[in-house]
Amino acid sequence: MAEPLLRVESLVKRFGALAATDSASFEVRAGELHALIGPNGAGKTTLIHQISGALRPDAGRIHFDGQDLTALPMPARVRAGLVRSYQITSVFQRFSVLDNLRLAVQARRPGAAFWRAAEKDTAARDEALALLERVGLAERAAQAAGSLAHGEQRQLEVGLALAARPRLLLLDEPLAGMGPEESARMVALLQTLRRETTLLLVEHDMDAVFRLADRITTLVAGRVIVSDTPEAIRAHPEVLRAYLGDELEALP
Ligand SMILES: Nc1ncnc2c1ncn2[C@@H]1O[C@H](COP(=O)(O)OP(=O)(O)OP(=O)(O)O)[C@@H](O)[C@H]1O
């Protein structure tokens, strides 16, 4: 089989006596939508932080596209194509939606355009307009980012991440706090994105996870129990016992 796009190998992260990541290993294949699930406190966010470069593991390795990224800082990982979509903090609230995206496009190519008046950077503007369309915010272009509804802010965050041209996009709970309509819009956006880029998703909404994911990795107490297809995960005795028993009963 081809080398996976991301290979996490025996990763360990301790907080005092707690092993938040306990020798975790899993792989994300190129082109798949891979979901990371597990109960509260299982270590999903800690694992995503180590993959994005926000946290340094105590042991283990992270390989991306055949390259060992374990010691590389976040900007170098972003340049390699490993990009995390951030929550609200990365959005400039007072800037328009279009300007947020244009700045993100310009930030991808430092030196090339920052010296130029932003209004004259038509290539960045055109790319930002295309991103607006992709994330479904074309009608919000001129609006201040801070005035967007919660779900639209999350769409904008995905747009900001896409500006970096990811080969693997990490999404931490993209559906968190959304109502049914906002959720449906984000799920539709993820369905579009999966055709263009590989996705690694942490998500508590099991209905969405089981509809979207090609493969699922289940984490319990920092340990990977299994990585497999949704069908196999549904039937896995240890996963059912540790986490999914009640959640899956409710699914269609
Ligand atoms: N900076 C930290 N210092 C100490 N303990 C931490 C730190 N970050 C996380 N933890 C602990 O590590 C464990 C894993 O936390 P983490 O947030 O990664 O879990 P999670 O699976 O993302 O949880 P949730 O689904 O609730 O978001 C938890 O017990 C948490 O309390």
Ligand as a Chemical Component Dictionary entry (heavy atoms), coordinates in Angstrom:
data_LIG
# 
_chem_comp.id                   LIG 
_chem_comp.type                 NON-POLYMER 
_chem_comp.pdbx_formal_charge   0 
_chem_comp.three_letter_code    LIG 
# 
loop_
_chem_comp_atom.comp_id 
_chem_comp_atom.atom_id 
_chem_comp_atom.alt_atom_id 
_chem_comp_atom.type_symbol 
_chem_comp_atom.charge 
_chem_comp_atom.model_Cartn_x 
_chem_comp_atom.model_Cartn_y 
_chem_comp_atom.model_Cartn_z 
_chem_comp_atom.pdbx_ordinal 
LIG N1  N1  N 0 -2.266  21.882 29.351 1  
LIG C1  C1  C 0 -2.722  20.868 30.100 2  
LIG N2  N2  N 0 -2.274  20.667 31.360 3  
LIG C2  C2  C 0 -2.712  19.635 32.098 4  
LIG N3  N3  N 0 -3.602  18.713 31.676 5  
LIG C3  C3  C 0 -4.094  18.864 30.423 6  
LIG C4  C4  C 0 -3.677  19.937 29.574 7  
LIG N4  N4  N 0 -4.337  19.807 28.388 8  
LIG C5  C5  C 0 -5.111  18.716 28.501 9  
LIG N5  N5  N 0 -4.978  18.151 29.716 10 
LIG C6  C6  C 0 -5.640  16.928 30.176 11 
LIG O1  O1  O 0 -5.341  15.912 29.223 12 
LIG C7  C7  C 0 -6.471  15.070 29.016 13 
LIG C8  C8  C 0 -6.861  15.102 27.544 14 
LIG O2  O2  O 0 -7.423  16.388 27.239 15 
LIG P1  P1  P 0 -7.895  16.771 25.762 16 
LIG O3  O3  O 0 -8.423  18.167 25.838 17 
LIG O4  O4  O 0 -6.825  16.487 24.804 18 
LIG O5  O5  O 0 -9.095  15.739 25.550 19 
LIG P2  P2  P 0 -10.243 15.753 24.433 20 
LIG O6  O6  O 0 -10.398 14.341 23.999 21 
LIG O7  O7  O 0 -9.932  16.761 23.378 22 
LIG O8  O8  O 0 -11.495 16.209 25.295 23 
LIG P3  P3  P 0 -12.860 16.939 24.836 24 
LIG O9  O9  O 0 -13.589 15.978 23.976 25 
LIG O10 O10 O 0 -13.555 17.161 26.137 26 
LIG O11 O11 O 0 -12.470 18.216 24.144 27 
LIG C9  C9  C 0 -7.567  15.582 29.946 28 
LIG O12 O12 O 0 -7.517  14.819 31.130 29 
LIG C10 C10 C 0 -7.157  17.020 30.223 30 
LIG O13 O13 O 0 -7.621  17.445 31.485 31 
# 
loop_
_chem_comp_bond.comp_id 
_chem_comp_bond.atom_id_1 
_chem_comp_bond.atom_id_2 
_chem_comp_bond.value_order 
_chem_comp_bond.pdbx_ordinal 
LIG N1  C1  SING 1  
LIG C1  N2  SING 2  
LIG C1  C4  DOUB 3  
LIG N2  C2  DOUB 4  
LIG C2  N3  SING 5  
LIG N3  C3  DOUB 6  
LIG C3  C4  SING 7  
LIG C3  N5  SING 8  
LIG C4  N4  SING 9  
LIG N4  C5  DOUB 10 
LIG C5  N5  SING 11 
LIG N5  C6  SING 12 
LIG C6  O1  SING 13 
LIG C6  C10 SING 14 
LIG O1  C7  SING 15 
LIG C7  C8  SING 16 
LIG C7  C9  SING 17 
LIG C8  O2  SING 18 
LIG O2  P1  SING 19 
LIG P1  O3  DOUB 20 
LIG P1  O4  SING 21 
LIG P1  O5  SING 22 
LIG O5  P2  SING 23 
LIG P2  O6  DOUB 24 
LIG P2  O7  SING 25 
LIG P2  O8  SING 26 
LIG O8  P3  SING 27 
LIG P3  O9  DOUB 28 
LIG P3  O10 SING 29 
LIG P3  O11 SING 30 
LIG C9  O12 SING 31 
LIG C9  C10 SING 32 
LIG C10 O13 SING 33 
# 
